[in-house]
Structure formats: structure tokens, C-alpha cells
């Protein structure tokens, strides 16, 4: 009896027993905390995706695009930002005449919490963008390096003694997060609205910013591609001879073959070499298998009614060496306002160069997988918008944009959509 009584009163090992009983609860709380942290991380990423998708879709919709086209933009931007459509949905709504909302959801499988519930957790993020009346933008991205390829360092570079002069409403954006994503050296000058760089910048020159007090660097922002949903033209049409024009003659090219887009098309499958005066009538021109360039006799090239040049499969503009171009974009159709559209990656790895020298350009130059290179000691003019993988002004290059009186305004419309976007901002 005494032994039983002593056993009941004995407290040795009580802490160990209590700890053993609480251990599963403690471990469960820790694991559940880790799982909750994972949900919060995915929620933050979804919010970034919703923000960029809503902003881009609002720009597209306020530019005159249809609701379906705006939704396509939202989906394309979400995909570019890393959204996995297998795990969730992107839903766009128009809660008011001047507002557009995007809701992004993700079905997250459970781990430890599956002990209590076996249904997936639905993580949701929403963003709303408000847009004003159509018209010239208060701010526009006039030059942007997307950083899709190998050149994270100096993704946007101004070489020694070069100058880039943009209107006050024009911003320069660089997506690279490299510590030297943007570089200007040796007496360079940049005049623009704002300079926004996801990574770092080396600035050894004169920086004149009309809209921002100072450059914005190391923002960590993945600035959306404004033309990510722009469809590539189908490569159709009879292959035309490479050599066009004569040394002292005048040659007019007129596309006559139908294209699935409804445009008229002319296709050059082995590059395009121009001589004399060459006039391109309105339409779509597909150049592949080689560059578009002037012959050794030189060429004066113009598009008085507007045209779109699509470069693919080793095709690229090489507007150097006596190529004198005054080029304006298509005025209507799916690629309205697009002057140059290029897919410029060789063998899927190396970026091709799109060269410009002493040209007068109007419209969109969109080359998401190429380097747009303004040649050394050249003078390039016009009213244009450049979005490419990498941007380079070589030593002594001068690029001056003047949009006063131009029918094209960078950021003022979406190719194929018509109209002009108003001021767009995220409000929720």
C-alpha cells in the first residue's frame, strides 16, 4: 500500500512526460507556421502579378482595344511575370467606365494543414487601375531594355560622347537587376522625363530629368513589356529576289499578296539589298534569311504611306553604310504604328544587332530578343518608341526625339488598337 502511495506522489519525470505530450503540438505549430509563411510569399507574388497585369491591361483598353484584347494583355503580362495558369486563373472585370480590375488566384496544395482539411487553399490577389480620357500621355516609356537575353550588365549603355535627347514626357526604363544595368560614361548626356532601373547604374555624364528629382535605381521592379501581346505576323508569301533597285533609278515596291491578317504582304527570303531610290508602298514586308541594307552604291529609302517591316530567321535591319532612310509606320491594321518588329535571337542564344545610322524614324521599334544599336558618330532623328532586349548608343552617337506635330506619340496608343491611352494609375 505504501508503495502505491509513494508511486502516486512521485513527481520525478513529470516534465518529460508533459514535454512528450506537447511535442507533437509544438512541431505541428512550427510546421503550420512555415506553411503559412509559404502562403504569404505566394500571396505577395500574386499581388505583383495582379498589379502589372491590371496596369498593362488598362493601358491597352484605354487605347481603344476591345475587352478581349485587354484580357489577352493581362494574361500575357501575368505569364511573363511567372504566373502558372495550370494552378489558377486570371480574371478581368470593368467595375466602372474608367476602372479595370484584375483578380489572380492560385490553388495551393496543403502540407501539414491537410490533417485538418484536404481541400486546396485558394490564394487571391486583386488590383484595380484607373484611367483618364484618351489623349497624349502624361508619361510614357519611350525607351526600354527588357533584359530578356545575355546582357544583364550594361543592358542600356551610352558610349563615350553620345547623347540621347527625349521629350519631357518620355521615360527610360531598364529591367536588368545587374549592379551595372545602366551605364553612361565619358561626356555622355541623357535628357528625359525619368530614368528607372531595376538594378544599379553607372552615371558619369550629364543627366537632365524633367519629371523626376533624381534617377530611380535598384527599384527591383520588372517593368512590363508594353507590346508583349502584339502577335507576330505569319510568315507567308512568295519569296522575292534579294536585289532591288538600280544605282540611279527609282523603284517602287507594292505588296499585292494577301496576308491572313487582312494586310497585303511582300516577302524576301534571302535578305534585301537596296540600290538607288526605293519607295515602299503601304503593307507588310517580311525580311528573313539576311539583313536589309543598302548596296555599295547607296540607297535612299522611304515609306510615304507607312509600312511595317517584320524581321525573322536571321533577318535584321542594317541601316548603315549609305542607307538613307525616312521611315514611317503602317497607319492601320494589326500593326498600326509599328515600323519595325523583329525576332532577333540567333540559334536561340545570341542576340542579333539591329543597326541604325543617320535615319529619320517614326513609330514603334519592337525587338524583344535583339540589341538595338545606334551606330557610332551617327545622327538619328524622329518620333519613335524603342523596346528591345538591349539598347546601345555607340561612341559619339546622337539620338534626338522630337514628336511635335507628329501623328505618332510614344505610349499614346497600342498597335492595332487605335486611339490614345489616358493617364493610368493603380488605385487599389
C-alpha positions in Angstrom: 0.0 0.0 0.0 2.8 2.4 0.9 4.5 1.6 -2.4 1.3 2.5 -4.3 1.0 5.8 -2.3 4.7 6.7 -3.0 4.2 6.0 -6.7 1.2 8.3 -6.9 3.0 11.1 -5.1 6.3 10.7 -7.1 6.8 13.7 -9.4 10.1 12.6 -11.0 10.0 12.8 -14.8 6.7 14.8 -14.9 8.3 17.5 -17.2 9.5 14.8 -19.6 6.0 13.4 -19.7 4.4 16.8 -20.3 7.1 17.6 -23.0 6.4 14.3 -24.7 2.7 15.0 -24.8 3.2 18.6 -26.1 5.9 17.8 -28.6 3.5 16.9 -31.5 1.7 20.1 -30.8 4.9 22.2 -30.9 6.1 20.5 -34.1 2.7 21.0 -35.6 2.7 24.7 -34.8 6.2 25.2 -36.3 5.3 23.3 -39.5 2.0 25.1 -39.8 3.8 28.5 -39.3 6.2 27.5 -42.1 3.3 26.6 -44.4 1.5 29.8 -43.6 4.7 31.7 -44.5 4.7 29.9 -47.8 1.1 31.1 -48.5 2.1 34.7 -47.6 5.0 34.5 -50.0 2.8 33.3 -52.9 0.3 36.0 -52.0 2.9 38.7 -52.3 4.0 37.3 -55.7 0.4 37.2 -56.9 -0.1 40.8 -55.9 2.8 41.9 -58.0 1.4 39.9 -60.9 -2.1 41.4 -60.4 -0.6 44.9 -60.3 1.4 44.6 -63.5 -1.4 42.8 -65.4 -4.0 45.4 -64.4 -1.8 48.3 -65.3 -0.9 46.9 -68.7 -4.4 45.8 -69.5 -5.8 49.3 -68.6 -3.3 50.9 -70.9 -4.4 48.6 -73.7 -8.1 49.1 -73.0 -8.0 52.8 -72.7 -6.1 53.0 -76.0 -9.2 51.7 -77.8 -8.6 47.9 -77.6 -11.5 45.5 -77.0 -12.2 43.9 -73.7 -10.9 40.6 -75.2 -7.7 42.2 -76.3 -7.2 43.8 -72.9 -7.7 40.4 -71.2 -5.2 38.9 -73.6 -2.7 41.5 -72.5 -3.4 40.8 -68.8 -2.8 37.1 -69.4 0.4 37.7 -71.4 1.8 40.0 -68.8 0.9 37.6 -66.0 2.6 34.8 -67.8 5.7 36.9 -68.3 5.7 37.7 -64.6 5.8 33.9 -63.7 2.1 33.1 -63.3 1.3 29.4 -63.8 -2.1 29.1 -65.5 -2.3 25.4 -64.5 -2.6 26.4 -60.9 -5.0 29.3 -61.1 -6.8 31.9 -63.1 -6.6 35.5 -64.3 -10.0 37.3 -64.3 -10.5 40.8 -65.6 -13.6 42.9 -64.9 -14.6 46.5 -65.6 -16.3 47.8 -62.4 -16.7 51.3 -63.9 -16.2 53.1 -67.1 -12.8 54.4 -66.0 -11.6 51.4 -64.0 -10.3 47.9 -64.8 -9.7 45.2 -62.2 -7.6 42.0 -62.4 -8.0 39.2 -59.9 -5.4 36.5 -59.8 -6.0 33.2 -58.0 -3.7 30.3 -57.2 -4.8 26.9 -55.8 -2.2 26.0 -53.2 -1.9 22.3 -52.2 -1.8 21.7 -48.4 1.0 20.1 -46.5 0.7 19.7 -42.7 -2.7 21.5 -42.7 -4.0 18.6 -44.7 -4.5 16.8 -41.4 -7.4 19.2 -40.7 -8.7 19.9 -44.2 -7.9 18.2 -47.5 -9.1 21.0 -49.9 -6.6 23.3 -51.6 -6.0 26.7 -50.2 -7.2 29.4 -52.7 -4.8 32.4 -52.6 -6.1 35.5 -54.2 -4.8 39.0 -55.2 -6.6 41.9 -56.8 -5.5 45.2 -58.4 -7.5 48.0 -59.9 -6.3 50.6 -62.4 -8.0 53.8 -63.1 -7.6 55.6 -66.5 -8.4 59.0 -67.7 -9.7 60.2 -71.1 -7.8 59.2 -74.2 -5.1 61.7 -75.3 -1.4 62.2 -75.2 0.1 60.5 -72.2 1.4 62.5 -69.2 4.2 59.9 -69.0 5.4 57.3 -71.5 8.1 54.7 -71.7 9.9 55.8 -74.8 13.0 53.6 -74.5 13.1 50.3 -72.6 15.6 47.5 -72.2 13.7 44.3 -71.4 16.7 42.2 -70.5 15.4 39.0 -72.0 18.8 37.8 -73.0 22.5 37.6 -72.0 23.3 41.2 -71.5 22.3 41.8 -67.9 25.3 44.1 -67.4 25.0 47.4 -69.4 21.6 46.4 -70.7 21.3 50.1 -71.6 24.6 51.7 -72.5 25.5 55.2 -73.6 29.0 55.2 -75.1 31.6 58.0 -74.7 30.4 61.4 -76.1 27.0 60.0 -77.1 23.7 61.9 -76.4 20.1 60.8 -76.0 17.5 63.6 -76.0 13.9 62.7 -75.4 10.8 64.9 -74.7 9.8 65.7 -71.2 7.1 63.0 -71.1 9.5 60.2 -72.1 10.9 57.8 -69.6 13.8 55.4 -69.9 13.4 52.0 -68.2 15.8 49.1 -67.7 14.6 45.7 -66.4 18.1 44.3 -65.6 18.8 43.8 -61.9 22.6 43.8 -62.5 24.6 46.2 -60.4 25.6 48.0 -63.7 22.3 47.6 -65.6 22.5 51.1 -66.9 25.7 52.8 -68.0 26.7 56.3 -69.3 30.3 57.3 -69.4 32.7 59.8 -70.8 30.9 63.0 -71.5 27.5 61.5 -72.3 24.2 63.3 -72.0 20.7 61.9 -71.2 17.7 64.2 -71.3 14.4 62.5 -70.5 11.4 62.6 -68.2 12.6 59.9 -65.7 15.2 57.2 -65.6 14.1 54.0 -63.8 16.4 51.0 -63.4 15.6 47.7 -61.7 19.3 47.3 -60.9 22.2 49.6 -60.4 23.6 52.4 -62.6 26.9 53.9 -63.5 26.3 57.6 -64.3 29.4 59.5 -65.5 27.8 62.3 -67.5 25.0 64.8 -67.6 21.6 63.7 -66.6 18.6 66.0 -67.2 15.3 64.7 -65.8 12.1 66.7 -66.3 9.7 64.6 -64.3 11.8 63.1 -61.5 14.1 64.8 -59.0 16.7 62.1 -59.5 17.3 58.7 -61.1 15.4 55.8 -59.7 17.8 52.8 -59.4 17.8 49.4 -57.7 14.0 49.5 -57.7 13.8 45.7 -58.2 10.8 46.3 -60.5 10.2 44.1 -63.5 8.7 46.8 -65.8 6.1 45.3 -68.1 6.6 44.9 -71.8 4.0 47.2 -73.4 3.9 45.1 -76.6 4.0 41.6 -75.1 0.6 40.7 -76.6 1.5 42.0 -80.0 1.1 39.0 -82.4 3.9 38.1 -84.7 2.9 38.2 -88.4 2.5 34.8 -90.1 5.5 34.2 -92.5 3.6 33.7 -95.8 4.1 35.0 -99.3 6.2 34.3 -102.4 9.9 34.8 -102.0 11.1 37.8 -103.9 14.6 38.5 -105.3 17.1 39.9 -102.8 18.4 42.7 -105.1 16.0 45.7 -105.5 16.6 48.9 -107.4 19.3 50.4 -109.6 22.1 52.8 -108.9 20.5 55.9 -110.3 16.9 54.7 -110.7 13.6 55.0 -108.8 11.9 51.7 -107.7 8.5 51.4 -106.1 7.6 48.3 -104.2 3.9 47.4 -103.8 2.7 44.4 -101.8 0.0 42.5 -103.6 -0.3 39.1 -102.0 -3.0 38.7 -99.3 -1.9 38.0 -95.7 -4.1 36.2 -93.1 -4.2 39.4 -91.1 -6.0 41.2 -94.0 -2.9 43.2 -94.9 -1.0 42.9 -98.2 2.4 41.3 -97.9 5.7 41.1 -99.8 8.3 38.6 -98.6 12.1 38.5 -99.0 13.6 35.1 -98.0 17.3 35.9 -98.5 17.6 39.4 -97.1 17.1 42.6 -99.0 19.8 44.8 -100.7 18.6 48.2 -102.0 20.1 50.5 -104.6 19.1 54.0 -105.7 15.8 55.5 -104.6 13.4 52.8 -103.2 9.8 53.7 -102.2 7.9 51.2 -100.1 4.1 51.4 -100.6 1.8 50.6 -97.6 1.8 47.0 -96.4 3.7 44.3 -94.5 7.2 43.4 -95.6 8.8 40.2 -94.3 12.6 40.0 -94.4 14.3 36.8 -93.4 17.5 34.9 -94.2 19.7 38.0 -94.2 19.8 41.7 -93.5 18.0 44.7 -95.1 20.7 47.0 -96.2 22.0 49.4 -98.9 24.2 48.2 -101.7 27.7 49.6 -102.2 26.1 52.3 -104.5 23.9 53.6 -101.6 20.1 53.8 -101.2 17.5 56.5 -100.4 14.6 54.6 -98.7 11.2 56.0 -97.8 7.7 54.8 -96.8 5.5 57.8 -97.6 2.2 56.0 -96.9 3.6 53.9 -94.0 4.8 50.3 -93.8 5.7 47.6 -91.3 8.9 45.6 -91.6 9.0 42.2 -89.9 12.4 40.6 -89.4 12.7 36.9 -88.6 15.1 33.9 -89.0 18.4 35.8 -89.4 16.6 38.9 -90.8 17.6 42.3 -89.3 17.8 46.0 -90.3 21.3 47.1 -91.1 20.7 50.8 -91.9 24.4 51.8 -92.1 26.8 52.4 -94.9 24.9 54.9 -97.2 21.5 53.7 -96.2 19.5 57.0 -96.0 16.1 56.2 -94.5 13.0 58.3 -93.8 10.6 55.7 -92.5 7.1 55.9 -91.1 4.9 53.0 -89.8 1.7 51.4 -91.0 -1.4 53.6 -90.4 -3.9 50.8 -89.9 -4.3 47.1 -89.3 -2.9 44.8 -86.6 0.5 46.5 -86.7 -0.6 50.1 -86.9 2.1 52.4 -85.6 4.7 49.6 -85.8 7.6 50.4 -88.0 10.0 47.5 -87.1 9.0 44.2 -85.5 11.9 41.8 -85.0 12.6 38.4 -83.5 16.4 38.7 -83.3 17.9 35.8 -81.4 20.4 33.7 -83.4 20.3 29.9 -82.7 18.1 30.7 -79.7 21.1 32.1 -77.8 22.9 35.1 -79.2 21.2 38.5 -79.7 21.3 39.9 -83.2 22.1 43.6 -83.7 19.6 45.9 -85.3 21.7 48.8 -86.7 20.6 52.4 -87.2 22.7 55.3 -88.5 21.6 58.8 -89.6 18.0 57.7 -90.1 14.7 59.6 -89.6 12.4 57.1 -87.8 8.7 57.3 -86.8 6.7 54.6 -84.9 7.4 51.6 -82.8 10.7 49.7 -83.0 10.0 46.4 -81.1 12.8 43.8 -80.9 12.3 41.9 -77.6 15.2 39.5 -78.4 17.6 41.8 -80.2 20.1 44.6 -79.5 19.1 48.0 -80.9 22.4 49.6 -81.8 22.7 53.3 -82.8 26.0 53.4 -84.7 29.0 55.5 -83.6 29.0 59.2 -84.6 25.6 58.9 -86.2 22.7 61.3 -86.0 19.3 59.6 -85.6 16.1 61.7 -85.5 12.3 61.3 -85.4 9.4 60.4 -83.1 9.7 56.8 -82.1 9.5 54.2 -79.2 12.1 51.6 -78.8 11.5 48.4 -76.8 14.2 45.8 -77.1 16.3 43.3 -75.2 19.3 45.7 -75.1 19.9 49.3 -76.1 23.3 50.7 -77.1 24.4 54.1 -78.3 27.9 53.8 -79.5 30.6 56.4 -79.0 29.6 59.7 -80.4 26.1 58.6 -81.4 23.3 61.2 -81.2 19.6 60.2 -80.9 17.1 63.1 -80.8 13.4 62.6 -80.5 11.0 65.4 -81.4 7.3 64.5 -81.5 5.9 67.9 -82.0 3.5 67.8 -85.0 3.9 64.0 -85.4 0.9 61.7 -86.0 2.6 59.2 -83.7 3.1 59.6 -79.9 5.1 57.1 -77.9 2.8 55.5 -75.4 -0.1 57.3 -76.9 -1.8 54.2 -78.4 -1.5 50.5 -78.7 -0.6 48.9 -82.1 -3.7 47.7 -83.7 -5.9 49.2 -81.0 -6.1 52.8 -82.2 -6.8 55.8 -80.1 -4.6 57.1 -77.3 -4.2 56.0 -73.7 -5.0 58.5 -71.0 -3.2 58.7 -67.6 -3.2 55.3 -66.0 -2.6 54.6 -62.3 -3.1 51.8 -59.8 -5.7 52.8 -57.2 -6.3 49.5 -55.3 
